[in-house]
Amino acid sequence: MAPPSSRRSGFSKKAQYSLFTGYLLAGAGAALGLVLLMLSLWQPAAFAPLRGVASDVVAPAGEAGAVTRAGSQGMIAGIAGYFQAGSQNAELRRELEIARIRVGEANALKAENARLKGLLGLTEGEIRPVAMARLVGSTATSGRRHAYISAGWNDGVRPGMPVVSERGVVGRVLEAGRGSARVLLLTDSESVLPVRRAADNVIAFAEGRGDGLLRIRLVNLGVNPLKVGDMMVTSGAGGYYRPGVAVAVIAKITPDGGIAQLVAEPASTNFVAVEPVAQPAAVAELTDPSAAPAPGPSASSSPAATASPRAGAGEE
């Protein structure tokens, strides 16, 4: 029978010495590790210099790895962003459109709140309105400028009463029915309203031109003190309107005054307030039909009976 191909280590002195040396080195390493472990537990700061040296040795390699990692991530993100730029751009445009819509809605709510606060201020002022009404329609294509409101005789509305919005004067009641009334607008060609400049009380008359604008004619002719942008308000003369209510803003200067734009544009007005006449005694025959004189020679010669619409408007 042939001898086996491998022989046990015990048959070679060299193999026995090598195995013994390996065991010896393993035991010495374990003993050294145990000693170092006990030393680190007993004096943790003893190995701080060694740890610092080791950290300094591996720091360049770690920094290079971090730079490589960051660069690869940036490159990958750039490539992904390049392919996703179209969809992201479309999404941002959609969000921008939605934001614009929301801003428009917010502005509309702000304007509505301002309008409602103005209407609330009409009822909280010193003069209590006779009625609050909706402006249901107005003429805009002829020289005669009238409007119609949803309040009439049953609501206390009488001819001659001023009609104002939250912005300023709209006109005055010309005729009153039971549940509606016709309003003579300031821009009517038969309307004349005493006004003054809000800054320094320059007196003038605001005459309707029939085209949506007012002609401001100064009482005292000479050097025209008006400027573009001046605010004209009611002067209180004539007995219809209380003083200090906004009327128009000067848009163009003329030799005898200027052309003014209405502050309270009827086309953009929804609700108005009908106020009592500022001086009821001056226009009693218009606010109360029973106060008008009886027909007769004296009545026919009275100014109230013979006054034309232009004259009635001029009393404003």
GIZI-V552515 format. One record per backbone hydrogen bond with DSSP energy under -0.5 kcal/mol. CO is the residue of the C=O (numbers start at 1). NH is the residue of the N-H. E is the energy in kcal/mol with one decimal. If there is no record, write none. Layout:
BEGIN
co=(CO/CO)
nh=(NH/NH)
e=(E/E)
END
This chain:
BEGIN
co=(8/9/12/13/14/15/16/17/18/19/20/21/22/23/24/25/26/27/28/29/30/31/32/33/34/35/36/37/38/39/43/44/45/47/48/49/50/51/52/53/54/55/56/58/59/60/61/62/63/64/65/66/67/68/69/70/71/72/73/74/75/76/77/78/79/80/81/84/85/86/87/88/89/90/91/92/93/94/95/96/97/98/99/100/101/102/103/104/105/106/107/108/109/110/111/112/113/114/115/116/117/118/119/120/121/126/127/131/133/134/134/137/143/143/144/145/146/147/148/148/149/149/152/152/153/158/161/162/163/163/164/168/170/171/172/173/175/177/178/180/181/182/182/183/183/184/185/187/188/188/191/193/194/195/196/197/201/202/203/203/204/205/205/206/207/212/213/214/214/215/215/216/216/217/219/223/227/230/231/232/232/233/234/236/239/240/242/245/246/247/247/248/249/250/252/254/256/257/258/259/259/260/261/263/265/266/270/272/273/273/274/274/277/279/279/280/281/283/283/284/288/289/296/297/299/302/303/308/309/310/311/313/316)
nh=(11/12/16/17/18/19/20/21/22/23/24/25/26/27/28/29/30/31/32/33/34/35/36/37/38/39/40/41/42/43/46/47/48/51/52/53/54/55/56/57/58/59/60/62/63/64/65/66/67/68/69/70/71/72/73/74/75/76/77/78/79/80/81/82/83/84/85/88/89/90/91/92/93/94/95/96/97/98/99/100/101/102/103/104/105/106/107/108/109/110/111/112/113/114/115/116/117/118/119/120/121/122/123/124/125/128/129/274/272/136/150/148/145/189/146/185/139/183/136/137/151/181/155/157/156/161/173/275/170/171/273/165/186/163/184/160/182/153/154/177/149/174/175/147/185/172/188/210/191/208/208/206/235/204/233/201/203/197/219/220/195/207/217/193/215/262/209/216/260/207/217/218/258/205/221/225/230/250/198/247/248/196/244/239/279/278/245/234/169/263/264/232/261/229/259/257/218/254/216/251/252/214/249/265/268/269/135/133/164/275/130/131/280/282/283/283/284/286/287/288/291/292/300/301/302/306/307/312/313/314/315/316/194)
e=(-1.4/-2.2/-1.7/-2.2/-2.2/-2.2/-2.1/-2.6/-2.2/-2.1/-2.4/-2.7/-2.3/-2.4/-2.4/-2.5/-2.3/-2.4/-2.7/-2.7/-2.3/-2.3/-2.8/-2.4/-2.4/-2.4/-2.4/-1.9/-1.9/-3.5/-1.5/-0.8/-1.2/-2.5/-2.5/-2.5/-2.6/-2.6/-2.5/-2.0/-2.0/-1.4/-0.6/-2.3/-2.9/-2.5/-2.1/-2.4/-2.6/-2.3/-2.5/-2.9/-2.7/-2.3/-2.4/-2.7/-2.5/-2.7/-2.8/-2.5/-2.5/-2.8/-2.9/-2.1/-1.9/-1.8/-0.8/-2.4/-2.7/-2.2/-2.2/-2.5/-2.2/-2.1/-2.4/-2.3/-2.4/-2.2/-2.5/-2.4/-2.2/-2.5/-2.4/-2.4/-2.4/-2.5/-2.6/-2.3/-2.5/-2.3/-2.6/-2.4/-2.6/-2.3/-2.3/-2.6/-2.5/-2.1/-2.3/-2.5/-2.3/-1.3/-1.0/-0.9/-0.6/-0.6/-0.5/-3.0/-2.9/-1.0/-1.8/-2.6/-0.6/-1.4/-0.7/-2.0/-2.7/-3.6/-2.1/-1.0/-0.6/-1.5/-1.5/-2.2/-1.6/-1.7/-2.7/-2.3/-2.7/-1.9/-3.3/-3.0/-1.7/-3.1/-3.1/-3.0/-2.9/-5.0/-2.0/-3.3/-2.1/-3.4/-1.6/-2.1/-0.8/-1.7/-1.5/-2.3/-1.8/-0.5/-2.2/-3.1/-1.5/-2.5/-2.8/-2.2/-0.5/-1.7/-1.8/-0.5/-2.8/-0.7/-2.7/-2.0/-3.1/-0.6/-1.7/-0.6/-2.9/-2.9/-0.7/-0.5/-2.0/-2.5/-0.8/-0.7/-2.0/-2.5/-2.7/-2.6/-1.4/-2.5/-2.8/-0.9/-2.5/-1.9/-0.6/-2.2/-2.5/-2.1/-0.6/-3.0/-2.9/-2.5/-2.8/-1.1/-2.8/-1.8/-3.4/-3.2/-1.9/-2.2/-2.4/-1.0/-1.2/-1.6/-2.7/-2.5/-2.5/-0.7/-3.0/-1.3/-0.5/-1.4/-0.7/-0.8/-0.7/-1.0/-1.7/-1.9/-1.9/-1.4/-2.6/-1.0/-1.3/-1.3/-1.2/-2.6/-2.3/-1.8/-1.0/-1.5/-0.7)
END
